[in-house]
Amino acid sequence: MTNWLSDDEQRVWRSFLAASQAVQEELDRQLQRDSGMPHAYYAVLVRLSEAPRRRMRMSELAATVGSSQSRLSHAVARLEERGWVRRAPCPEDRRVSWAVLTDAGFEVLEAAAPGHVEAVRRCLFDRLTPEQVRLLGEICAAVLGR
């Protein structure tokens, strides 16, 4: 038997979907407008910038950005065309390919980051009280199973 959502749960669910979509769309618009890249490319550059030696295995990178390997491969190909990322073979395992953030990619990320952070602050954190921010963190951790 289906355990249908209550009216309150349905309202919260739809609000969650609408809020998530609105934030993602605003961040994507801001990055496209100011930096000429979609949010998905920015996420790849960020993850690589935070990795040791600014490189990650393609499979690990796909997992950290929440992407399929084929979708990530396509994104990395576009980032390679721009000179922001390069692929490198793994000397220990020929089946493994590394994505490496180039100096040009790091510069693009550094230039894009301030506007992106301002957009995140404007469309999410500036609208919440400190207590709501704390609760949102707890909620996200619970949903993600942490």
MDTraj code that builds the backbone (N, CA, C; nanometers):
import mdtraj as md
import numpy as np

residues = "MET THR ASN TRP LEU SER ASP ASP GLU GLN ARG VAL TRP ARG SER PHE LEU ALA ALA SER GLN ALA VAL GLN GLU GLU LEU ASP ARG GLN LEU GLN ARG ASP SER GLY MET PRO HIS ALA TYR TYR ALA VAL LEU VAL ARG LEU SER GLU ALA PRO ARG ARG ARG MET ARG MET SER GLU LEU ALA ALA THR VAL GLY SER SER GLN SER ARG LEU SER HIS ALA VAL ALA ARG LEU GLU GLU ARG GLY TRP VAL ARG ARG ALA PRO CYS PRO GLU ASP ARG ARG VAL SER TRP ALA VAL LEU THR ASP ALA GLY PHE GLU VAL LEU GLU ALA ALA ALA PRO GLY HIS VAL GLU ALA VAL ARG ARG CYS LEU PHE ASP ARG LEU THR PRO GLU GLN VAL ARG LEU LEU GLY GLU ILE CYS ALA ALA VAL LEU GLY ARG".split()
xyz = np.array([
    [0.0840, -0.1185, 0.0000],
    [0.0000, 0.0000, 0.0000],
    [0.0888, 0.1252, 0.0000],
    [0.0535, 0.2225, -0.0783],
    [0.1310, 0.3462, -0.0905],
    [0.1076, 0.4363, 0.0291],
    [0.2152, 0.4857, 0.0849],
    [0.2090, 0.5801, 0.1963],
    [0.2139, 0.7217, 0.1365],
    [0.0986, 0.7731, 0.0948],
    [0.0912, 0.9013, 0.0271],
    [0.1402, 1.0143, 0.1165],
    [0.1874, 1.1194, 0.0549],
    [0.2305, 1.2364, 0.1306],
    [0.1099, 1.3073, 0.1902],
    [0.1279, 1.3545, 0.3119],
    [0.0223, 1.4360, 0.3735],
    [0.0180, 1.5703, 0.3009],
    [-0.0833, 1.6488, 0.3274],
    [-0.0920, 1.7816, 0.2652],
    [0.0302, 1.8660, 0.3007],
    [0.0728, 1.8605, 0.4273],
    [0.1910, 1.9364, 0.4689],
    [0.3168, 1.8849, 0.3985],
    [0.3328, 1.7540, 0.3902],
    [0.4494, 1.6969, 0.3218],
    [0.4488, 1.7330, 0.1732],
    [0.3331, 1.7285, 0.1111],
    [0.3216, 1.7652, -0.0299],
    [0.3607, 1.9117, -0.0517],
    [0.3148, 1.9987, 0.0365],
    [0.3489, 2.1412, 0.0275],
    [0.4991, 2.1620, 0.0430],
    [0.5594, 2.0968, 0.1419],
    [0.7036, 2.1100, 0.1654],
    [0.7821, 2.0522, 0.0479],
    [0.7404, 1.9380, -0.0015],
    [0.8084, 1.8748, -0.1144],
    [0.8097, 1.9673, -0.2365],
    [0.6945, 2.0220, -0.2682],
    [0.6865, 2.1107, -0.3847],
    [0.7645, 2.2387, -0.3627],
    [0.7649, 2.2907, -0.2413],
    [0.8458, 2.4093, -0.2100],
    [0.9940, 2.3783, -0.2233],
    [1.0348, 2.2622, -0.1742],
    [1.1744, 2.2199, -0.1859],
    [1.2163, 2.2124, -0.3328],
    [1.1336, 2.1482, -0.4154],
    [1.1657, 2.1369, -0.5584],
    [1.1757, 2.2744, -0.6237],
    [1.0799, 2.3606, -0.5956],
    [1.0799, 2.4938, -0.6564],
    [1.2000, 2.5751, -0.6091],
    [1.2320, 2.5694, -0.4804],
    [1.3458, 2.6449, -0.4274],
    [1.4765, 2.5929, -0.4855],
    [1.4930, 2.4622, -0.4908],
    [1.6151, 2.4025, -0.5465],
    [1.6334, 2.4432, -0.6924],
    [1.5269, 2.4354, -0.7678],
    [1.5331, 2.4709, -0.9092],
    [1.5635, 2.6192, -0.9266],
    [1.5013, 2.7039, -0.8473],
    [1.5238, 2.8486, -0.8589],
    [1.6695, 2.8840, -0.8284],
    [1.7257, 2.8241, -0.7244],
    [1.8659, 2.8512, -0.6897],
    [1.9575, 2.8026, -0.8013],
    [1.9374, 2.6799, -0.8478],
    [2.0219, 2.6255, -0.9552],
    [2.0133, 2.7099, -1.0820],
    [1.8919, 2.7511, -1.1186],
    [1.8755, 2.8317, -1.2399],
    [1.9437, 2.9671, -1.2261],
    [1.9318, 3.0300, -1.1101],
    [1.9964, 3.1595, -1.0890],
    [2.1482, 3.1465, -1.0939],
    [2.2019, 3.0440, -1.0325],
    [2.3469, 3.0239, -1.0352],
    [2.3955, 2.9946, -1.1768],
    [2.3200, 2.9166, -1.2500],
    [2.3574, 2.8870, -1.3879],
    [2.3531, 3.0141, -1.4734],
    [2.2475, 3.0951, -1.4575],
    [2.2370, 3.2216, -1.5335],
    [2.3541, 3.3139, -1.5020],
    [2.3862, 3.3265, -1.3735],
    [2.4954, 3.4158, -1.3326],
    [2.6279, 3.3702, -1.3927],
    [2.6573, 3.2417, -1.3849],
    [2.7843, 3.1924, -1.4389],
    [2.7893, 3.2044, -1.5908],
    [2.6784, 3.1760, -1.6580],
    [2.6749, 3.1915, -1.8039],
    [2.6979, 3.3377, -1.8421],
    [2.6274, 3.4264, -1.7747],
    [2.6359, 3.5692, -1.8053],
    [2.7757, 3.6261, -1.7761],
    [2.8286, 3.5960, -1.6583],
    [2.9521, 3.6602, -1.6141],
    [3.0789, 3.5863, -1.6539],
    [3.0698, 3.4539, -1.6730],
    [3.1908, 3.3752, -1.6971],
    [3.1830, 3.2851, -1.8195],
    [3.0675, 3.2838, -1.8868],
    [3.0542, 3.2046, -2.0089],
    [3.0597, 3.0542, -1.9881],
    [3.0161, 3.0083, -1.8709],
    [3.0162, 2.8643, -1.8476],
    [2.8925, 2.8247, -1.7679],
    [2.8443, 2.7026, -1.7895],
    [2.7340, 2.6538, -1.7070],
    [2.7843, 2.6145, -1.5681],
    [2.6918, 2.6058, -1.4760],
    [2.7244, 2.5696, -1.3382],
    [2.7954, 2.4341, -1.3314],
    [2.7588, 2.3419, -1.4176],
    [2.8214, 2.2085, -1.4170],
    [2.9713, 2.2185, -1.4456],
    [3.0120, 2.3072, -1.5365],
    [3.1549, 2.3244, -1.5659],
    [3.2255, 2.3879, -1.4475],
    [3.1608, 2.4842, -1.3854],
    [3.2179, 2.5488, -1.2676],
    [3.2417, 2.4449, -1.1579],
    [3.1465, 2.3549, -1.1365],
    [3.1601, 2.2518, -1.0339],
    [3.2807, 2.1625, -1.0612],
    [3.3044, 2.1291, -1.1872],
    [3.4211, 2.0475, -1.2236],
    [3.5495, 2.1236, -1.1914],
    [3.5557, 2.2502, -1.2301],
    [3.6756, 2.3297, -1.2037],
    [3.7018, 2.3419, -1.0543],
    [3.5970, 2.3639, -0.9754],
    [3.6125, 2.3750, -0.8298],
    [3.6696, 2.2463, -0.7720],
    [3.6106, 2.1324, -0.8084],
    [3.6575, 2.0045, -0.7528],
    [3.8046, 1.9803, -0.7884],
    [3.8403, 2.0104, -0.9123],
    [3.9799, 1.9911, -0.9517],
    [4.0723, 2.0873, -0.8772],
    [4.0270, 2.2091, -0.8544],
    [4.1115, 2.3073, -0.7848],
    [4.1390, 2.2651, -0.6410],
    [4.0479, 2.1889, -0.5820],
    [4.0601, 2.1456, -0.4427],
    [4.1358, 2.0141, -0.4282],
    [4.1592, 1.9451, -0.5387],
    [4.2238, 1.8137, -0.5347],
    [4.3761, 1.8294, -0.5282],
    [4.4424, 1.7311, -0.4674],
    [4.5891, 1.7345, -0.4672],
    [4.6431, 1.7418, -0.6100],
    [4.7373, 1.8309, -0.6289],
    [4.7995, 1.8540, -0.7605],
    [4.6971, 1.8925, -0.8671],
    [4.5802, 1.9409, -0.8212],
    [4.4716, 1.9859, -0.9093],
    [4.4340, 1.8804, -1.0137],
    [4.4273, 1.7551, -0.9697],
    [4.3889, 1.6469, -1.0613],
    [4.3113, 1.5410, -0.9875],
    [4.2216, 1.4746, -1.0616],
    [4.1416, 1.3650, -1.0071],
    [4.1207, 1.2602, -1.1148],
    [4.1011, 1.1375, -1.0702],
    [4.0600, 1.0328, -1.1633],
    [3.9226, 1.0721, -1.2179],
    [3.8997, 1.0444, -1.3430],
    [3.7723, 1.0808, -1.4055],
    [3.6552, 1.0175, -1.3305],
    [3.6670, 0.8927, -1.2896],
    [3.5572, 0.8266, -1.2191],
    [3.5295, 0.8929, -1.0848],
    [3.6344, 0.9306, -1.0127],
    [3.6173, 0.9984, -0.8839],
    [3.5556, 1.1366, -0.9040],
    [3.6003, 1.2067, -1.0073],
    [3.5457, 1.3384, -1.0375],
    [3.3973, 1.3292, -1.0699],
    [3.3593, 1.2306, -1.1480],
    [3.2174, 1.2113, -1.1814],
    [3.1348, 1.1915, -1.0547],
    [3.1865, 1.1112, -0.9640],
    [3.1137, 1.0850, -0.8389],
    [3.1014, 1.2112, -0.7547],
    [3.2072, 1.2908, -0.7467],
    [3.2030, 1.4092, -0.6602],
    [3.1145, 1.5201, -0.7153],
    [3.0982, 1.5265, -0.8468],
    [3.0103, 1.6292, -0.9029],
    [2.8696, 1.5755, -0.9299],
    [2.8470, 1.4488, -0.8957],
    [2.7137, 1.3907, -0.9121],
    [2.6747, 1.3716, -1.0569],
    [2.7688, 1.3243, -1.1364],
    [2.7461, 1.3101, -1.2800],
    [2.7751, 1.1667, -1.3228],
    [2.7146, 1.1275, -1.4336],
    [2.7525, 0.9989, -1.4927],
    [2.8901, 1.0165, -1.5567],
    [2.9584, 0.9059, -1.5773],
    [3.0907, 0.9152, -1.6394],
    [3.0817, 0.9676, -1.7825],
    [2.9764, 0.9301, -1.8541],
    [2.9643, 0.9776, -1.9923],
    [2.9358, 1.1276, -1.9966],
    [2.8506, 1.1763, -1.9062],
    [2.8216, 1.3196, -1.9020],
    [2.9467, 1.3983, -1.8606],
    [3.0214, 1.3450, -1.7634],
    [3.1445, 1.4115, -1.7221],
    [3.2452, 1.4131, -1.8364],
    [3.2578, 1.3028, -1.9079],
    [3.3509, 1.2958, -2.0201],
    [3.3194, 1.4031, -2.1237],
    [3.1912, 1.4235, -2.1491],
    [3.1489, 1.5281, -2.2429],
    [3.1881, 1.6663, -2.1897],
    [3.1622, 1.6913, -2.0607],
    [3.1969, 1.8211, -2.0010],
    [3.3475, 1.8432, -2.0056],
    [3.4250, 1.7414, -1.9730],
    [3.5707, 1.7552, -1.9753],
    [3.6189, 1.7815, -2.1178],
    [3.5573, 1.7199, -2.2159],
    [3.5940, 1.7464, -2.3558],
    [3.5731, 1.8946, -2.3887],
    [3.4601, 1.9520, -2.3440],
    [3.4349, 2.0953, -2.3681],
    [3.5376, 2.1820, -2.2927],
    [3.5714, 2.1411, -2.1707],
    [3.6696, 2.2164, -2.0918],
    [3.8093, 2.2043, -2.1529],
    [3.8383, 2.0902, -2.2135],
    [3.9659, 2.0737, -2.2837],
    [3.9730, 2.1675, -2.4038],
    [3.8624, 2.1793, -2.4777],
    [3.8590, 2.2690, -2.5937],
    [3.8913, 2.4123, -2.5536],
    [3.8510, 2.4509, -2.4331],
    [3.8765, 2.5861, -2.3835],
    [4.0158, 2.6002, -2.3220],
    [4.0843, 2.4881, -2.3061],
    [4.2177, 2.4905, -2.2467],
    [4.2170, 2.4989, -2.0952],
    [4.1032, 2.4682, -2.0331],
    [4.0896, 2.4807, -1.8884],
    [4.1218, 2.3510, -1.8157],
    [4.1088, 2.2398, -1.8847],
    [4.1342, 2.1072, -1.8279],
    [4.2070, 2.0265, -1.9343],
    [4.2917, 1.9355, -1.8893],
    [4.3517, 1.8388, -1.9816],
    [4.3393, 1.7007, -1.9206],
    [4.3374, 1.6019, -2.0067],
    [4.3357, 1.4631, -1.9586],
    [4.4786, 1.4117, -1.9599],
    [4.5064, 1.3272, -1.8630],
    [4.6393, 1.2656, -1.8553],
    [4.6220, 1.1185, -1.8215],
    [4.7010, 1.0325, -1.8848],
    [4.6919, 0.8908, -1.8515],
    [4.7535, 0.8648, -1.7138],
    [4.7047, 0.7628, -1.6497],
    [4.7601, 0.7209, -1.5209],
    [4.8744, 0.6236, -1.5492],
    [4.9958, 0.6542, -1.5035],
    [5.1086, 0.5657, -1.5334],
    [5.0949, 0.4267, -1.4703],
    [5.0230, 0.4174, -1.3581],
    [5.0080, 0.2890, -1.2893],
    [4.8976, 0.2014, -1.3476],
    [4.7994, 0.2629, -1.4140],
    [4.6838, 0.1881, -1.4632],
    [4.6358, 0.2516, -1.5930],
    [4.6601, 0.1852, -1.7030],
    [4.6256, 0.2407, -1.8351],
    [4.4762, 0.2603, -1.8553],
    [4.3950, 0.1937, -1.7745],
    [4.2501, 0.2093, -1.7858],
    [4.2017, 0.3395, -1.7231],
    [4.2855, 0.4010, -1.6423],
    [4.2485, 0.5208, -1.5674],
    [4.2975, 0.6452, -1.6405],
    [4.2104, 0.7448, -1.6405],
    [4.2450, 0.8749, -1.6984],
    [4.2253, 0.9807, -1.5907],
    [4.3177, 1.0734, -1.5845],
    [4.3091, 1.1848, -1.4905],
    [4.2538, 1.3074, -1.5618],
    [4.1757, 1.3869, -1.4904],
    [4.1389, 1.5211, -1.5358],
    [4.2286, 1.6155, -1.4566],
    [4.2945, 1.7055, -1.5260],
    [4.3909, 1.7958, -1.4633],
    [4.3500, 1.9393, -1.4938],
    [4.3386, 2.0208, -1.3897],
    [4.3068, 2.1625, -1.4062],
    [4.4321, 2.2348, -1.4541],
    [4.4212, 2.3035, -1.5654],
    [4.5359, 2.3788, -1.6181],
    [4.5478, 2.5126, -1.5458],
    [4.6603, 2.5791, -1.5657],
    [4.6770, 2.7125, -1.5085],
    [4.5703, 2.8075, -1.5629],
    [4.5401, 2.7948, -1.6932],
    [4.4358, 2.8799, -1.7525],
    [4.3006, 2.8515, -1.6880],
    [4.2708, 2.7246, -1.6609],
    [4.1459, 2.6887, -1.5955],
    [4.1382, 2.7426, -1.4542],
    [4.2513, 2.7394, -1.3839],
    [4.2544, 2.7927, -1.2485],
    [4.2310, 2.9432, -1.2498],
    [4.2884, 3.0123, -1.3469],
    [4.2676, 3.1577, -1.3597],
    [4.1219, 3.1903, -1.3886],
    [4.0589, 3.1120, -1.4760],
    [3.9170, 3.1319, -1.5068],
    [3.8328, 3.1102, -1.3805],
    [3.8654, 3.0068, -1.3054],
    [3.7933, 2.9787, -1.1814],
    [3.8116, 3.0929, -1.0818],
    [3.9322, 3.1409, -1.0657],
    [3.9575, 3.2532, -0.9742],
    [3.8776, 3.3770, -1.0146],
    [3.8658, 3.3997, -1.1433],
    [3.7899, 3.5159, -1.1918],
    [3.6396, 3.4963, -1.1713],
    [3.5919, 3.3727, -1.1852],
    [3.4482, 3.3446, -1.1739],
    [3.4008, 3.3354, -1.0295],
    [3.4879, 3.2952, -0.9387],
    [3.4476, 3.2653, -0.8008],
    [3.3809, 3.3816, -0.7277],
    [3.4337, 3.5041, -0.7321],
    [3.3681, 3.6115, -0.6558],
    [3.2225, 3.6354, -0.6971],
    [3.1948, 3.6394, -0.8251],
    [3.0574, 3.6586, -0.8713],
    [2.9677, 3.5421, -0.8336],
    [3.0233, 3.4220, -0.8397],
    [2.9454, 3.3041, -0.8035],
    [2.9107, 3.3063, -0.6546],
    [3.0086, 3.3377, -0.5721],
    [2.9837, 3.3431, -0.4273],
    [2.8804, 3.4505, -0.3954],
    [2.8895, 3.5645, -0.4613],
    [2.7894, 3.6698, -0.4408],
    [2.6504, 3.6201, -0.4790],
    [2.6407, 3.5446, -0.5882],
    [2.5110, 3.4918, -0.6313],
    [2.4577, 3.3890, -0.5314],
    [2.5444, 3.3026, -0.4797],
    [2.5025, 3.2048, -0.3788],
    [2.4511, 3.2780, -0.2559],
    [2.5262, 3.3769, -0.2132],
    [2.4863, 3.4542, -0.0950],
    [2.3517, 3.5231, -0.1193],
    [2.3368, 3.5875, -0.2355],
    [2.2154, 3.6636, -0.2672],
    [2.0919, 3.5743, -0.2782],
    [2.1057, 3.4601, -0.3441],
    [1.9856, 3.3791, -0.3687],
    [1.9592, 3.2744, -0.2608],
    [2.0505, 3.2588, -0.1648],
    [2.0239, 3.1620, -0.0582],
    [2.0508, 3.2211, 0.0797],
    [2.1752, 3.2454, 0.1127],
    [2.2104, 3.2774, 0.2513],
    [2.1588, 3.4117, 0.3004],
    [2.1510, 3.5107, 0.2137],
    [2.0987, 3.6409, 0.2568],
    [1.9495, 3.6348, 0.2902],
    [1.8824, 3.5319, 0.2460],
    [1.7378, 3.5175, 0.2701],
    [1.7067, 3.4388, 0.3969],
    [1.8121, 3.3876, 0.4616],
    [1.7945, 3.3021, 0.5786],
    [1.8546, 3.3660, 0.7028],
    [1.7968, 3.3334, 0.8167],
    [1.8563, 3.3729, 0.9445],
    [1.9709, 3.2762, 0.9749],
    [2.0608, 3.3119, 1.0666],
    [2.1660, 3.2165, 1.1053],
    [2.1097, 3.0826, 1.1541],
    [1.9992, 3.0867, 1.2254],
    [1.9370, 2.9627, 1.2726],
    [1.8854, 2.8792, 1.1551],
    [1.8272, 2.9442, 1.0545],
    [1.7794, 2.8720, 0.9367],
    [1.8966, 2.8107, 0.8592],
    [2.0087, 2.8806, 0.8532],
    [2.1276, 2.8261, 0.7870],
    [2.1727, 2.6995, 0.8599],
    [2.1773, 2.7049, 0.9925],
    [2.2164, 2.5889, 1.0713],
    [2.1206, 2.4719, 1.0460],
    [1.9914, 2.5007, 1.0476],
    [1.8912, 2.3959, 1.0246],
    [1.9011, 2.3395, 0.8833],
    [1.9240, 2.4259, 0.7867],
    [1.9393, 2.3787, 0.6486],
    [2.0577, 2.2831, 0.6386],
    [2.1665, 2.3160, 0.7058],
    [2.2820, 2.2256, 0.7072],
    [2.2478, 2.0913, 0.7676],
    [2.1730, 2.0927, 0.8775],
    [2.1322, 1.9667, 0.9408],
    [2.0402, 1.8867, 0.8491],
    [1.9477, 1.9545, 0.7850],
    [1.8532, 1.8881, 0.6947],
    [1.9276, 1.8249, 0.5782],
    [2.0185, 1.8989, 0.5190],
    [2.0945, 1.8466, 0.4062],
    [2.1764, 1.7245, 0.4488],
    [2.2403, 1.7322, 0.5656],
    [2.3186, 1.6195, 0.6156],
    [2.2288, 1.4973, 0.6367],
    [2.1085, 1.5185, 0.6903],
    [2.0165, 1.4067, 0.7118],
    [1.9734, 1.3451, 0.5799],
    [1.9392, 1.4283, 0.4823],
    [1.8953, 1.3777, 0.3522],
    [2.0086, 1.2989, 0.2837],
    [2.1319, 1.3489, 0.3000],
    [2.2477, 1.2826, 0.2381],
    [2.2991, 1.1650, 0.3204],
    [2.2370, 1.1415, 0.4358],
    [2.2739, 1.0263, 0.5172],
    [2.4022, 1.0438, 0.5947],
    [2.4363, 1.1679, 0.6285],
    [2.5595, 1.1936, 0.7044],
    [2.5284, 1.2180, 0.8485],
])
top = md.Topology()
chain = top.add_chain()
for i, resn in enumerate(residues, 1):
    res = top.add_residue(resn, chain, resSeq=i)
    for name in ("N", "CA", "C"):
        top.add_atom(name, md.element.get_by_symbol(name[0]), res)
traj = md.Trajectory(xyz[None], top)
